[in-house]
């Protein structure tokens, strides 16, 4: 699954990687939690060439047919194996896809006696990357419009499976446009290259959503050379 991640890159770096024209005022976020607004990119089909655009989205999908927002916290992830079947996701999979920028994501490894160790996971050669996402637009009974999103997940890469059996779907830049335009199907929703994954243990402070500072990115043990996060 994916329940926390970080996005600390400057907006200009994001614009270079994801090619959107907006210049949002985004602060570095070290501990992004569900049900908050997060950065997302989608294709605007009303513009020439179907250009990409940034938009803020509530993390936790709210289907257009939902009667309230109350269960969005349970919709932060969509399993890639069933995304075309589940009523909450299948319409968005067909026509409302997005990219969700990140620098790294956190997973918790189960230890003995119920203890859990958080790890920060990233990609060796892509310090800024994108999760595959879906988005929806929901209108409340009083007319408020909320745009929301979910992150697709898949079986974890072999190198990090000991931490958690699931991971978010990470897309190569060459797949950004096919994904956004609906040209790519479930065949791209696979585990990322295990040899390119980086990972190390971090402080349990990340478990508290009120903690959102650069110290969360620091390893609690010296990471081995093959497991560093840029």
C-alpha positions as CSV (number, residue, x, y, z in Angstrom):
1,X,0.0,0.0,0.0
2,X,1.0,3.6,0.2
3,X,-0.1,5.6,3.2
4,X,2.7,8.3,3.5
5,X,5.1,9.9,1.1
6,X,7.3,12.9,0.6
7,X,7.5,15.7,-2.0
8,X,10.2,18.2,-1.3
9,X,11.4,19.1,-4.9
10,X,11.1,22.8,-5.9
11,X,8.2,23.6,-8.2
12,X,10.6,24.4,-11.1
13,X,12.1,20.9,-10.8
14,X,8.5,19.5,-10.9
15,X,7.7,21.6,-13.9
16,X,10.8,20.3,-15.8
17,X,9.9,16.7,-15.1
18,X,6.1,16.8,-15.6
19,X,5.9,19.6,-18.1
20,X,3.0,21.7,-16.7
21,X,2.6,25.5,-17.1
22,X,1.2,26.3,-13.6
23,X,3.5,27.7,-10.9
24,X,1.8,26.7,-7.7
25,X,3.2,27.9,-4.3
26,X,4.0,24.5,-2.8
27,X,6.0,24.0,0.4
28,X,8.2,21.0,0.9
29,X,6.3,18.2,2.5
30,X,8.1,15.4,4.3
31,X,5.2,13.4,5.7
32,X,2.2,13.6,3.3
33,X,-0.8,11.9,4.9
34,X,-4.2,10.7,3.6
35,X,-7.2,13.1,3.4
36,X,-4.9,16.1,2.8
37,X,-4.6,18.0,-0.5
38,X,-1.7,16.7,-2.7
39,X,-0.1,17.7,-6.0
40,X,-1.3,15.9,-9.1
41,X,-1.0,16.2,-12.9
42,X,-3.6,15.3,-15.5
43,X,-4.2,15.9,-19.2
44,X,-6.5,18.7,-20.2
45,X,-8.3,17.4,-23.3
46,X,-9.9,20.8,-24.0
47,X,-6.5,22.2,-25.0
48,X,-4.6,21.7,-28.2
49,X,-2.4,18.6,-27.9
50,X,-3.9,17.4,-24.7
51,X,-1.4,19.3,-22.5
52,X,-0.5,18.4,-18.9
53,X,-1.8,20.5,-16.0
54,X,-1.2,20.6,-12.3
55,X,-4.1,20.5,-9.9
56,X,-4.5,20.0,-6.1
57,X,-6.5,16.9,-5.2
58,X,-7.8,15.5,-1.9
59,X,-6.0,12.2,-1.2
60,X,-8.7,9.6,-0.8
61,X,-11.0,9.1,-3.8
62,X,-14.6,10.2,-3.6
63,X,-16.6,8.6,-6.4
64,X,-19.0,10.9,-8.2
65,X,-22.0,8.8,-6.9
66,X,-20.9,8.9,-3.3
67,X,-23.4,10.5,-0.9
68,X,-20.7,12.0,1.4
69,X,-16.9,12.2,1.9
70,X,-16.9,10.1,5.0
71,X,-15.2,7.0,3.5
72,X,-12.5,8.7,1.4
73,X,-9.8,7.7,4.0
74,X,-10.4,4.1,2.9
75,X,-9.9,5.0,-0.8
76,X,-6.3,6.3,-0.7
77,X,-5.2,3.2,-2.7
78,X,-6.6,1.2,-5.5
79,X,-5.3,-2.3,-6.2
80,X,-4.1,-2.6,-9.8
81,X,-5.4,-6.2,-10.0
82,X,-9.0,-5.2,-9.5
83,X,-9.1,-1.6,-10.6
84,X,-11.1,-2.3,-13.7
85,X,-13.7,-4.2,-11.7
86,X,-14.4,-2.1,-8.6
87,X,-17.3,0.3,-8.9
88,X,-15.4,3.1,-7.1
89,X,-12.4,3.0,-9.6
90,X,-13.4,1.5,-12.9
91,X,-14.9,4.7,-14.4
92,X,-11.9,6.8,-13.3
93,X,-9.5,4.1,-14.8
94,X,-11.2,4.6,-18.2
95,X,-11.1,8.4,-18.4
96,X,-9.7,10.1,-15.3
97,X,-6.0,9.3,-14.7
98,X,-3.3,11.3,-13.1
99,X,0.3,11.4,-12.0
100,X,1.2,12.0,-8.4
101,X,4.7,13.4,-7.9
102,X,6.9,12.1,-5.1
103,X,10.5,11.9,-3.9
104,X,10.0,8.9,-1.7
105,X,7.4,6.9,0.2
106,X,7.2,5.2,3.6
107,X,6.4,1.7,4.4
108,X,6.3,0.0,7.8
109,X,8.0,-3.4,8.4
110,X,6.3,-5.6,10.9
111,X,8.7,-6.8,13.7
112,X,8.2,-9.1,16.6
113,X,5.6,-8.4,19.3
114,X,3.6,-6.0,17.2
115,X,6.4,-3.4,16.7
116,X,6.9,-1.8,13.3
117,X,9.9,-0.1,11.7
118,X,9.3,2.6,9.1
119,X,11.5,2.7,6.0
120,X,11.9,5.4,3.4
121,X,11.9,4.0,-0.2
122,X,12.9,5.7,-3.4
123,X,14.6,5.3,-6.8
124,X,18.3,5.5,-7.3
125,X,18.2,7.3,-10.7
126,X,14.9,9.1,-10.3
127,X,14.9,11.4,-7.2
128,X,11.6,12.8,-8.5
129,X,9.1,10.3,-9.8
130,X,5.4,9.7,-10.3
131,X,2.8,7.3,-8.9
132,X,0.1,6.2,-11.2
133,X,-3.2,7.7,-9.9
134,X,-6.9,8.2,-10.6
135,X,-9.0,11.2,-10.0
136,X,-12.7,12.1,-9.6
137,X,-14.8,15.2,-9.2
138,X,-17.5,15.1,-6.6
139,X,-20.3,17.6,-5.9
140,X,-21.7,17.9,-2.4
141,X,-25.4,18.4,-1.7
142,X,-24.6,22.1,-1.0
143,X,-22.8,22.5,-4.3
144,X,-19.2,22.3,-3.2
145,X,-17.0,20.5,-5.8
146,X,-14.1,18.4,-4.5
147,X,-11.5,16.8,-6.8
148,X,-9.9,13.7,-5.2
149,X,-7.5,11.0,-6.1
150,X,-6.1,7.6,-5.3
151,X,-2.8,5.9,-5.8
152,X,-2.6,2.6,-7.6
153,X,-0.7,-0.2,-5.8
154,X,0.8,-3.5,-6.9
155,X,3.0,-6.4,-5.6
156,X,6.2,-5.0,-4.1
157,X,9.5,-5.2,-5.9
158,X,11.6,-8.1,-4.8
159,X,14.2,-5.9,-3.1
160,X,11.7,-4.3,-0.8
161,X,9.1,-7.1,-0.3
162,X,10.6,-7.9,3.1
163,X,9.4,-4.5,4.3
164,X,5.8,-4.7,2.9
165,X,4.2,-7.0,0.3
166,X,2.6,-4.0,-1.6
167,X,4.0,-0.8,-3.1
168,X,2.6,2.1,-5.1
169,X,2.8,1.8,-8.9
170,X,5.7,4.0,-10.2
171,X,5.7,5.0,-13.8
172,X,8.7,5.5,-16.1
173,X,8.6,9.0,-17.7
174,X,8.1,7.3,-21.1
175,X,4.8,6.1,-19.8
176,X,3.5,9.4,-18.5
177,X,1.5,10.3,-21.6
178,X,0.2,6.8,-22.5
179,X,-1.0,6.5,-18.9
180,X,-2.7,10.0,-18.8
181,X,-4.3,9.6,-22.3
182,X,-5.7,6.1,-21.4
183,X,-3.6,4.4,-24.0
184,X,-1.8,2.2,-21.5
185,X,-3.8,-0.5,-19.7
186,X,-3.2,-2.6,-16.6
187,X,0.0,-4.0,-18.2
188,X,2.0,-1.0,-16.9
189,X,0.7,-1.4,-13.3
190,X,3.6,-3.6,-12.3
191,X,6.3,-3.6,-9.6
192,X,9.2,-1.2,-10.3
193,X,12.7,-2.5,-11.2
194,X,14.0,-4.0,-8.0
195,X,17.6,-3.1,-8.7
196,X,16.8,0.6,-8.9
197,X,15.0,0.8,-5.5
198,X,16.7,2.5,-2.6
199,X,15.6,2.1,1.0
200,X,16.7,2.7,4.6
201,X,15.2,2.8,8.1
202,X,13.9,6.1,9.4
203,X,12.5,7.5,12.7
204,X,9.2,6.3,14.1
205,X,8.4,10.0,14.3
206,X,7.0,9.7,10.8
207,X,4.0,7.8,12.3
208,X,2.7,11.0,13.7
209,X,1.1,13.2,11.0
210,X,2.0,16.3,13.0
211,X,5.6,15.7,12.3
212,X,6.6,17.2,9.0
213,X,10.3,18.2,8.9
214,X,13.5,17.3,7.1
215,X,14.7,15.1,9.9
216,X,12.1,12.5,8.9
217,X,14.3,11.8,5.8
218,X,17.4,11.0,7.9
219,X,18.4,7.3,8.3
220,X,18.3,6.0,11.9
221,X,21.1,3.5,10.9
222,X,23.9,4.1,8.4
223,X,22.4,2.8,5.1
224,X,24.4,0.4,3.0
225,X,25.7,1.8,-0.3
226,X,23.1,0.0,-2.4
227,X,20.3,1.3,-0.2
228,X,20.7,5.0,-0.2
229,X,17.9,7.5,-1.1
230,X,18.8,10.5,-3.1
